Amino acid sequence: MKGDKRANRRIRLLLAVFILVFAGTLARAAWLQGVNAASLGQMAQRQHRESIPIPAGRGTVFDRAGVQLAIGEQTTTVYADPREVTQPRKIAVAAHQLLGADANQLYPLLLNRHKSFVYVARFADPKAASAFLKKHFVGVNSYSEEKRAYPQGTVASQLVGYAGTDNKGLAGLEVEYDKALSGKPGEQTIVRDPFGRAINVISATPERQGSDVFTTIDHTIQANAEAVLRQTVAHWGAKGATAIVLDPRTGAVLAMAQAPGFNANNGNTVPSAVQRNRAVTDTYEPGSTFKLVTIAGALSSGLVSPGTTFKLPYSIPVADRVVHDAEPRGTETLSVAQILSHSSNVGAVTIAEKLGSTELADWIARFGFGKTTGLDFPGESPGQVLPLDRWSGSTIGNVPIGQGIAVTPIQMAAAYGAIANGGVWVEPHLVDRVGGRVVHHRAHRRIVSRAIDAELKAMLTNVVDEHGATGNEAAIPGYTVAGKTGTAQKPGPNGYTTGKYVASFVGMVPVSKPRLLVLVTVDEPHGSIFGGVVAAPAFAQIAKFDLQYLEVQPDVPLSPSQ
């Protein structure tokens, strides 16, 4: 009897314990459902729902013939949620073996439970990523991502620029047309199972692909110009060189080259000084190429004609300075045409004094100096032009010969392009079409009359054709060439620097119906400093290649010796 009572007591005690546990569990469940249900539900949703951005494909940048200059390469980005990861060590090792990830850096990141997102490998090769994902690691997922690539490498790198890791334009046309190229990303909200696998798509907003950009650049003309500049820099031990090839009829830039260059695929590792598109952002004193402005103004004002003569000594005083010609000579009588072809500083200043400071300043503005050309490229410099109210007595002695004024190569190319185009200045441009939208070009204005333009063309032709003129090295067999040489000492903080010059040549071809305007500048050449010696041969090489490539018919019969 006593044993039965003892057994019943134990049963009742055990039953009471069960009742208490059940009651506690029931109360906990009620509290969770009634009091904390909302927050727990949100937590569950956060654990199993995920919003994934869908990157928009960036548009392609093409040259005028459809050659790809910048493209998007499809890659796979692999990522992990450390809160769900169960095999961090194995993930790190496999990522190292298959994806090239640094296992020592990745492993501690996978252990950090305070983070919900860690890159395992970004921009991975899709095949390698697929092999990695087949291991089915818990907490590891992936998405497709585009990586910017530049198939032409160094060709047009300063021009095209580059995009950063997040596919945003950082330089060149990539940043100028970033909004159009970028498109608009979409988004997906998905549900994952406890193992991190996607099991359902709740909602999706489609992405809008970026627009393609079609440039005026010709890949072949660009590559040749860059090759010629590299040879020129090497031959003259120069600091650098720049070239522009322009269609003067439309303002389309066919090439904008410089040396040294860089590979756009490594753009973010290259110093900014090398990335800079010097044809647009940098200025230089133009030297004798600027004499065109003075001569054009004097001809248009009726003060002189190409045959008007001046008796010119070797040097003349202008206020507190003395202007002299590049080479010592006796007093000579030169016509206006000869002043240009022989590049006489004394002659140019004499004509400028006849024109007057106010008129000269007006002609400088008319040719577009002192303001940007409007080129569709970031960071264009307006150059440096001294306002008329700050001119001193000696300014009329240096500005007419391209000193005390700074211009960009694209400004100078556009100015001479106006003479090539019958006296009409056309705004230069780099892009013709964005997606299906034609970019309507461009501003244009008449600078000189057709009659004055014809006189200027004839005088600039003498610069190349006349025996002993400064531009003989720019001649191209079979074609008439008109242009001007420039040799300018570089200014420094305390006046002009000794031994540092910019040599340049700018010209048009064929003169009878100009198809090309080519400008070449060479920075700090050694061995010779003169534009006619250093830059004119590079002009001839570039222009000759382009004329043959574009199948431009010769306008001068070849002699038997040619």
C-alpha positions as CSV (number, residue, x, y, z in Angstrom):
1,M,0.0,0.0,0.0
2,K,2.8,2.4,0.9
3,G,4.6,1.6,-2.3
4,D,1.4,2.4,-4.3
5,K,0.9,5.7,-2.6
6,R,4.6,6.6,-3.3
7,A,4.2,5.7,-7.0
8,N,1.0,7.8,-7.3
9,R,2.7,10.8,-5.7
10,R,5.6,10.6,-8.2
11,I,3.1,10.4,-11.1
12,R,1.2,13.4,-9.8
13,L,4.5,15.3,-9.4
14,L,5.6,14.4,-13.0
15,L,2.2,15.4,-14.3
16,A,2.4,18.8,-12.5
17,V,5.9,19.4,-14.1
18,F,4.5,18.6,-17.5
19,I,1.5,20.9,-17.0
20,L,3.9,23.7,-15.9
21,V,6.2,23.2,-18.9
22,F,3.2,23.1,-21.2
23,A,1.7,26.2,-19.7
24,G,5.1,28.1,-20.0
25,T,5.4,27.0,-23.6
26,L,1.9,28.0,-24.4
27,A,2.4,31.4,-22.7
28,R,5.6,31.9,-24.7
29,A,3.9,31.1,-27.9
30,A,1.0,33.5,-27.1
31,W,3.5,36.2,-26.3
32,L,5.4,35.6,-29.5
33,Q,2.3,35.7,-31.6
34,G,0.4,38.4,-29.8
35,V,3.2,40.8,-28.6
36,N,6.3,40.3,-30.8
37,A,4.7,38.8,-33.9
38,A,5.3,41.9,-36.1
39,S,9.0,42.3,-35.3
40,L,9.6,38.5,-35.7
41,G,7.7,38.5,-39.0
42,Q,9.9,41.3,-40.3
43,M,13.0,39.5,-39.2
44,A,11.8,36.3,-41.0
45,Q,11.2,38.3,-44.1
46,R,14.6,39.9,-43.9
47,Q,16.2,36.5,-43.6
48,H,14.4,35.0,-46.6
49,R,13.6,38.0,-48.8
50,E,16.3,39.8,-50.7
51,S,16.2,42.8,-53.1
52,I,18.8,42.4,-55.8
53,P,19.8,45.2,-58.1
54,I,19.8,44.4,-61.8
55,P,22.6,46.5,-63.3
56,A,21.8,48.1,-66.7
57,G,24.2,47.3,-69.4
58,R,26.4,50.3,-70.3
59,G,26.2,51.5,-73.9
60,T,29.0,50.8,-76.3
61,V,31.2,53.6,-77.7
62,F,31.9,53.2,-81.4
63,D,34.1,54.9,-83.9
64,R,32.6,56.3,-87.1
65,A,33.0,52.9,-88.9
66,G,31.4,50.8,-86.1
67,V,34.7,49.7,-84.5
68,Q,34.1,49.2,-80.7
69,L,36.2,51.6,-78.6
70,A,34.5,50.8,-75.3
71,I,32.3,47.7,-74.5
72,G,30.8,45.9,-71.5
73,E,32.1,42.4,-70.8
74,Q,29.7,40.0,-69.0
75,T,31.2,38.7,-65.7
76,T,29.8,37.0,-62.6
77,T,30.1,38.6,-59.2
78,V,30.0,36.0,-56.3
79,Y,29.0,37.2,-52.8
80,A,28.2,35.7,-49.4
81,D,26.0,36.4,-46.4
82,P,28.2,35.6,-43.4
83,R,25.1,35.2,-41.2
84,E,24.2,32.1,-43.3
85,V,27.6,30.8,-44.1
86,T,28.4,27.4,-42.5
87,Q,31.7,26.5,-44.2
88,P,33.8,29.7,-44.2
89,R,37.1,28.0,-44.4
90,K,36.1,25.8,-47.4
91,I,34.6,28.8,-49.2
92,A,37.8,30.8,-48.8
93,V,40.0,28.0,-50.0
94,A,37.7,27.2,-53.0
95,A,37.5,30.9,-53.9
96,H,41.2,31.1,-53.9
97,Q,41.6,28.0,-56.1
98,L,38.8,28.7,-58.6
99,L,38.4,32.5,-58.6
100,G,41.8,33.8,-57.6
101,A,40.5,35.4,-54.4
102,D,42.9,36.0,-51.5
103,A,41.8,33.4,-49.0
104,N,43.6,35.1,-46.0
105,Q,41.6,38.3,-46.6
106,L,38.3,36.6,-47.4
107,Y,38.2,34.1,-44.5
108,P,37.9,36.7,-41.6
109,L,35.2,38.5,-43.6
110,L,33.2,35.4,-43.8
111,L,33.4,35.0,-40.0
112,N,32.0,38.4,-39.3
113,R,28.3,37.7,-38.4
114,H,27.6,41.4,-38.2
115,K,27.7,41.7,-41.9
116,S,25.1,40.5,-44.4
117,F,27.1,41.0,-47.6
118,V,30.7,40.2,-48.5
119,Y,32.3,40.0,-52.0
120,V,33.8,36.6,-52.6
121,A,35.0,37.6,-56.1
122,R,33.9,40.5,-58.2
123,F,34.0,40.5,-62.0
124,A,34.9,36.8,-62.0
125,D,35.1,34.8,-65.2
126,P,31.6,33.2,-65.7
127,K,33.0,29.7,-66.3
128,A,35.1,29.8,-63.1
129,A,32.2,31.3,-61.1
130,S,29.9,28.5,-62.4
131,A,32.4,25.8,-61.2
132,F,32.6,27.5,-57.8
133,L,28.8,27.8,-57.4
134,K,28.3,24.1,-58.3
135,K,29.8,23.4,-54.8
136,H,26.5,24.7,-53.4
137,F,28.0,26.5,-50.4
138,V,25.3,27.7,-48.0
139,G,25.0,31.5,-47.9
140,V,26.8,32.0,-51.2
141,N,25.0,33.6,-54.2
142,S,25.9,35.5,-57.4
143,Y,24.7,37.9,-59.9
144,S,25.7,38.9,-63.4
145,E,27.7,42.2,-63.6
146,E,29.2,44.1,-66.5
147,K,32.8,45.1,-66.6
148,R,34.0,47.9,-68.8
149,A,36.7,47.0,-71.3
150,Y,38.6,48.8,-74.1
151,P,39.3,46.5,-77.0
152,Q,41.6,48.9,-78.7
153,G,43.9,49.3,-75.7
154,T,46.0,52.5,-76.1
155,V,44.2,53.8,-79.2
156,A,42.1,56.9,-78.4
157,S,42.5,56.2,-74.6
158,Q,42.8,59.9,-73.6
159,L,39.8,60.6,-75.8
160,V,37.5,57.7,-74.8
161,G,38.5,57.8,-71.1
162,Y,37.4,55.0,-68.8
163,A,34.7,53.9,-66.4
164,G,35.3,52.9,-62.8
165,T,34.6,49.7,-60.9
166,D,30.9,50.6,-60.6
167,N,30.7,51.3,-64.3
168,K,30.5,55.1,-63.9
169,G,32.4,57.3,-66.3
170,L,35.5,58.8,-64.7
171,A,37.3,60.4,-67.7
172,G,36.9,61.4,-71.3
173,L,33.8,60.6,-73.4
174,E,32.9,58.0,-70.7
175,V,32.1,60.9,-68.3
176,E,30.9,63.4,-70.9
177,Y,28.2,61.0,-72.0
178,D,27.8,59.0,-68.8
179,K,24.1,59.7,-68.3
180,A,23.3,58.3,-71.8
181,L,25.7,55.4,-71.5
182,S,24.6,54.3,-68.0
183,G,20.9,53.5,-68.6
184,K,18.8,52.8,-65.5
185,P,19.2,49.8,-63.2
186,G,16.3,47.5,-62.3
187,E,15.6,45.4,-59.2
188,Q,14.3,42.0,-58.2
189,T,12.9,40.9,-54.8
190,I,13.4,37.2,-54.3
191,V,12.6,34.6,-51.7
192,R,15.4,32.2,-50.6
193,D,15.1,28.9,-48.7
194,P,17.1,28.3,-45.5
195,F,20.1,27.2,-47.6
196,G,20.2,30.6,-49.5
197,R,18.7,29.2,-52.7
198,A,16.3,31.4,-54.7
199,I,12.9,29.8,-54.8
200,N,10.6,32.6,-55.9
201,V,10.6,36.1,-57.5
202,I,8.1,38.3,-55.7
203,S,8.5,41.5,-57.8
204,A,10.8,42.8,-60.5
205,T,11.5,46.2,-62.1
206,P,13.2,45.8,-65.5
207,E,16.4,47.6,-66.2
208,R,16.8,50.1,-69.1
209,Q,20.0,49.5,-71.1
210,G,22.3,52.4,-71.8
211,S,22.5,54.1,-75.2
212,D,25.3,53.5,-77.6
213,V,27.5,56.5,-78.5
214,F,28.7,56.8,-82.1
215,T,31.8,59.1,-82.4
216,T,33.4,60.9,-85.3
217,I,36.7,59.3,-84.6
218,D,38.2,56.9,-87.2
219,H,40.1,54.1,-85.5
220,T,42.5,53.7,-88.3
221,I,43.3,57.4,-88.6
222,Q,43.6,57.7,-84.9
223,A,46.0,54.7,-84.6
224,N,48.2,56.1,-87.4
225,A,48.4,59.5,-85.8
226,E,49.4,58.0,-82.5
227,A,52.1,55.9,-84.2
228,V,53.5,59.0,-85.9
229,L,53.6,61.0,-82.7
230,R,55.4,58.2,-80.9
231,Q,58.1,58.1,-83.6
232,T,58.3,61.9,-83.5
233,V,58.7,62.0,-79.7
234,A,61.4,59.3,-79.9
235,H,63.3,61.0,-82.7
236,W,63.4,64.4,-81.1
237,G,63.7,63.3,-77.5
238,A,60.5,65.4,-76.9
239,K,58.5,65.6,-73.7
240,G,55.3,64.9,-75.7
241,A,53.3,65.6,-78.8
242,T,49.7,66.2,-79.9
243,A,47.8,65.8,-83.2
244,I,44.3,66.7,-84.4
245,V,42.8,65.5,-87.6
246,L,39.6,67.5,-88.4
247,D,37.1,67.5,-91.3
248,P,36.9,71.2,-91.8
249,R,33.6,71.0,-93.7
250,T,31.7,69.6,-90.7
251,G,33.9,70.1,-87.7
252,A,34.0,66.3,-87.1
253,V,37.2,65.3,-85.3
254,L,38.6,62.2,-87.1
255,A,41.6,61.8,-84.7
256,M,42.8,63.5,-81.5
257,A,46.0,61.8,-80.6
258,Q,48.9,62.3,-78.2
259,A,52.1,60.7,-77.0
260,P,52.8,59.3,-74.5
261,G,49.6,57.4,-74.2
262,F,48.2,54.7,-71.9
263,N,46.0,51.6,-72.0
264,A,42.5,52.5,-71.0
265,N,42.0,49.1,-69.4
266,N,44.5,50.3,-66.8
267,G,43.1,53.8,-66.6
268,N,42.7,54.0,-62.8
269,T,46.4,53.2,-62.3
270,V,47.7,55.9,-64.6
271,P,48.8,59.3,-63.4
272,S,46.3,62.0,-64.2
273,A,49.0,64.0,-66.1
274,V,49.1,61.1,-68.6
275,Q,45.3,60.6,-68.8
276,R,44.7,64.3,-69.6
277,N,43.6,65.0,-73.2
278,R,46.1,67.8,-73.9
279,A,44.5,68.8,-77.2
280,V,41.5,70.1,-75.2
281,T,42.7,70.9,-71.6
282,D,46.2,72.2,-72.0
283,T,47.3,75.5,-73.5
284,Y,50.5,76.7,-75.2
285,E,51.8,79.9,-76.7
286,P,51.3,79.3,-80.5
287,G,54.1,81.4,-81.9
288,S,54.0,82.1,-85.6
289,T,50.8,80.1,-86.3
290,F,49.0,83.0,-84.7
291,K,50.2,85.4,-87.4
292,L,47.2,84.3,-89.4
293,V,44.9,86.4,-87.2
294,T,46.8,89.6,-87.8
295,I,47.1,89.1,-91.5
296,A,43.4,88.1,-91.8
297,G,42.4,91.2,-89.9
298,A,44.5,93.6,-92.0
299,L,43.4,92.1,-95.3
300,S,39.7,92.2,-94.3
301,S,40.0,95.8,-93.1
302,G,41.5,96.8,-96.5
303,L,44.7,98.0,-94.9
304,V,46.9,95.7,-97.0
305,S,46.8,93.3,-99.9
306,P,49.0,90.2,-100.3
307,G,51.3,92.2,-102.6
308,T,51.6,95.2,-100.2
309,T,55.3,95.6,-99.4
310,F,57.1,96.8,-96.3
311,K,60.8,97.8,-95.8
312,L,61.7,95.7,-92.8
313,P,64.9,95.9,-90.6
314,Y,66.0,92.9,-88.7
315,S,64.6,94.3,-85.4
316,I,62.3,97.1,-84.3
317,P,61.6,98.7,-80.9
318,V,58.0,98.3,-79.5
319,A,57.6,100.3,-76.2
320,D,60.0,98.7,-73.7
321,R,61.0,95.7,-75.8
322,V,62.7,94.9,-79.1
323,V,61.1,92.6,-81.7
324,H,63.4,90.7,-84.1
325,D,63.2,87.9,-86.6
326,A,64.3,84.4,-85.9
327,E,67.4,84.5,-88.1
328,P,69.8,87.6,-88.4
329,R,69.4,89.4,-91.7
330,G,69.8,92.8,-93.3
331,T,67.0,95.2,-94.1
332,E,64.7,93.6,-96.6
333,T,61.6,94.6,-98.5
334,L,58.9,91.9,-98.1
335,S,55.3,91.7,-99.3
336,V,52.5,90.6,-96.9
337,A,52.6,87.2,-98.6
338,Q,56.3,86.9,-98.0
339,I,56.0,88.1,-94.4
340,L,53.8,85.1,-93.8
341,S,55.8,82.6,-95.8
342,H,59.1,83.6,-94.3
343,S,57.4,84.0,-90.9
344,S,58.8,87.5,-90.2
345,N,58.1,88.7,-86.7
346,V,59.0,92.2,-87.6
347,G,56.7,92.2,-90.5
348,A,53.8,90.7,-88.5
349,V,54.2,93.4,-85.8
350,T,54.4,96.2,-88.4
351,I,51.1,95.1,-89.9
352,A,49.6,94.7,-86.4
353,E,50.6,98.3,-85.6
354,K,48.8,99.4,-88.7
355,L,45.7,97.4,-87.7
356,G,45.7,98.7,-84.1
357,S,45.1,97.2,-80.7
358,T,41.3,97.4,-80.7
359,E,40.9,95.8,-84.1
360,L,43.4,93.1,-83.3
361,A,41.6,92.2,-80.1
362,D,38.3,92.0,-82.1
363,W,39.9,89.6,-84.6
364,I,41.4,87.4,-81.8
365,A,37.8,87.0,-80.5
366,R,36.4,86.5,-83.9
367,F,38.7,83.5,-84.5
368,G,37.4,82.0,-81.2
369,F,40.4,82.5,-79.0
370,G,39.7,83.3,-75.3
371,K,36.6,81.0,-75.1
372,T,35.9,77.3,-75.4
373,T,35.1,75.9,-78.8
374,G,32.1,74.0,-77.5
375,L,33.7,70.6,-78.1
376,D,31.7,67.8,-76.4
377,F,34.5,66.9,-74.0
378,P,35.0,67.6,-70.3
379,G,37.5,70.1,-69.0
380,E,38.0,72.2,-72.2
381,S,40.1,75.2,-71.5
382,P,39.2,78.7,-72.9
383,G,42.9,79.5,-73.2
384,Q,44.3,82.8,-72.0
385,V,43.8,86.1,-73.7
386,L,44.7,89.4,-72.1
387,P,41.7,91.7,-72.0
388,L,42.1,94.8,-74.1
389,D,42.0,97.2,-71.1
390,R,45.1,95.4,-69.7
391,W,47.2,95.7,-72.8
392,S,50.4,97.6,-72.3
393,G,52.4,99.4,-75.0
394,S,54.5,96.3,-75.7
395,T,51.5,94.0,-76.1
396,I,51.1,94.9,-79.7
397,G,54.7,93.7,-80.1
398,N,54.2,90.2,-78.8
399,V,50.5,89.0,-79.3
400,P,50.6,89.3,-83.1
401,I,53.5,86.8,-83.2
402,G,51.8,84.4,-80.7
403,Q,53.5,85.4,-77.5
404,G,51.7,86.5,-74.3
405,I,48.7,84.5,-75.4
406,A,47.8,80.9,-74.7
407,V,45.6,78.7,-76.9
408,T,44.5,75.0,-77.0
409,P,45.3,72.8,-79.9
410,I,41.6,72.4,-80.7
411,Q,41.2,76.2,-80.8
412,M,44.0,76.5,-83.3
413,A,42.7,73.6,-85.4
414,A,39.2,75.1,-85.5
415,A,40.6,78.6,-86.5
416,Y,42.6,77.2,-89.4
417,G,39.7,74.9,-90.2
418,A,37.6,78.0,-90.9
419,I,40.1,79.1,-93.6
420,A,40.0,75.5,-95.0
421,N,36.1,75.8,-95.0
422,G,35.9,78.9,-97.1
423,G,36.1,81.4,-94.2
424,V,33.4,79.8,-92.1
425,W,34.2,78.6,-88.6
426,V,32.4,75.4,-87.5
427,E,32.2,74.1,-84.0
428,P,34.3,70.9,-83.6
429,H,32.6,67.8,-82.3
430,L,33.4,64.2,-81.3
431,V,30.0,62.5,-81.3
432,D,27.4,62.3,-84.1
433,R,24.8,60.1,-82.6
434,V,23.6,58.8,-79.2
435,G,21.4,55.8,-79.5
436,G,18.9,56.6,-82.2
437,R,19.2,60.3,-81.6
438,V,21.3,62.4,-84.1
439,V,23.3,65.1,-82.3
440,H,22.6,68.1,-84.4
441,H,25.8,70.0,-85.1
442,R,26.9,72.7,-84.7
443,A,27.4,76.4,-84.3
444,H,29.0,78.1,-87.3
445,R,29.9,81.6,-88.3
446,R,31.6,83.4,-91.1
447,I,35.0,84.9,-90.1
448,V,36.3,86.2,-93.4
449,S,34.8,86.7,-96.8
450,R,35.4,84.1,-99.6
451,A,37.7,86.5,-101.4
452,I,39.9,87.1,-98.3
453,D,39.8,83.4,-97.6
454,A,41.1,82.6,-101.1
455,E,44.0,85.1,-100.5
456,L,44.8,83.5,-97.2
457,K,44.8,80.0,-98.7
458,A,47.2,81.2,-101.5
459,M,49.6,82.8,-98.9
460,L,49.5,79.7,-96.7
461,T,50.3,77.6,-99.8
462,N,53.4,79.7,-100.3
463,V,54.5,78.7,-96.8
464,V,54.8,75.1,-98.0
465,D,55.6,75.6,-101.7
466,E,57.9,78.6,-101.9
467,H,61.6,77.8,-102.0
468,G,63.2,78.6,-98.7
469,A,59.9,79.1,-96.9
470,T,59.5,77.6,-93.4
471,G,57.0,74.9,-94.3
472,N,58.7,73.0,-97.1
473,E,58.8,69.8,-95.1
474,A,55.0,69.7,-95.0
475,A,54.8,69.1,-98.7
476,I,52.9,66.0,-99.9
477,P,53.5,64.8,-103.5
478,G,50.4,65.0,-105.6
479,Y,48.5,67.4,-103.3
480,T,48.5,71.1,-102.6
481,V,49.2,71.9,-99.0
482,A,48.6,75.2,-97.2
483,G,49.7,75.8,-93.6
484,K,51.9,77.6,-91.1
485,T,54.8,76.7,-88.9
486,G,55.1,77.8,-85.3
487,T,58.1,77.9,-82.9
488,A,57.3,79.3,-79.5
489,Q,59.6,79.6,-76.4
490,K,57.8,78.2,-73.3
491,P,57.0,80.7,-70.6
492,G,58.0,80.0,-67.0
493,P,57.4,81.7,-63.6
494,N,60.1,84.2,-64.2
495,G,59.9,84.9,-67.9
496,Y,60.7,82.6,-70.9
497,T,62.5,79.4,-70.1
498,T,65.9,78.7,-71.8
499,G,65.9,75.9,-74.3
500,K,62.3,74.9,-73.9
501,Y,60.1,75.3,-77.0
502,V,56.9,74.1,-78.6
503,A,57.2,73.3,-82.3
504,S,54.0,73.2,-84.3
505,F,52.5,73.0,-87.8
506,V,48.9,73.3,-88.8
507,G,47.7,72.9,-92.4
508,M,45.0,71.9,-94.8
509,V,45.0,69.5,-97.8
510,P,44.2,69.5,-100.6
511,V,43.9,73.3,-100.9
512,S,41.6,73.1,-104.0
513,K,38.9,71.4,-101.9
514,P,40.2,70.8,-98.3
515,R,39.2,67.4,-96.8
516,L,41.6,67.5,-93.9
517,L,42.9,69.9,-91.4
518,V,45.8,68.5,-89.4
519,L,47.6,70.1,-86.5
520,V,50.7,68.8,-84.8
521,T,52.5,70.2,-81.7
522,V,55.7,68.8,-80.3
523,D,56.6,69.8,-76.7
524,E,60.2,70.4,-75.8
525,P,62.0,68.8,-78.7
526,H,65.8,68.4,-78.7
527,G,68.2,68.8,-81.6
528,S,66.0,71.3,-83.3
529,I,63.2,73.6,-82.1
530,F,61.6,74.8,-85.3
531,G,58.1,73.9,-86.3
532,G,59.2,73.5,-89.9
533,V,61.8,70.9,-89.0
534,V,60.2,69.1,-86.1
535,A,56.4,69.2,-86.6
536,A,55.9,69.7,-90.4
537,P,57.3,66.2,-91.3
538,A,54.9,64.6,-88.8
539,F,52.1,66.6,-90.4
540,A,53.1,65.3,-93.8
541,Q,53.2,61.7,-92.6
542,I,49.8,61.9,-90.9
543,A,48.1,63.7,-93.8
544,K,49.6,61.5,-96.5
545,F,48.3,58.3,-94.8
546,D,44.9,59.8,-94.3
547,L,44.5,61.0,-97.9
548,Q,45.3,57.5,-99.2
549,Y,43.1,55.9,-96.6
550,L,40.2,58.1,-97.4
551,E,40.9,57.8,-101.2
552,V,41.1,61.5,-101.7
553,Q,42.1,62.2,-105.3
554,P,45.4,64.2,-105.9
555,D,44.9,67.7,-107.1
556,V,48.5,68.2,-108.6
557,P,49.9,66.0,-111.4
558,L,52.9,64.0,-110.2
559,S,56.2,64.8,-111.9
560,P,58.2,61.8,-113.3
561,S,60.7,62.1,-110.4
562,Q,57.9,61.7,-107.9
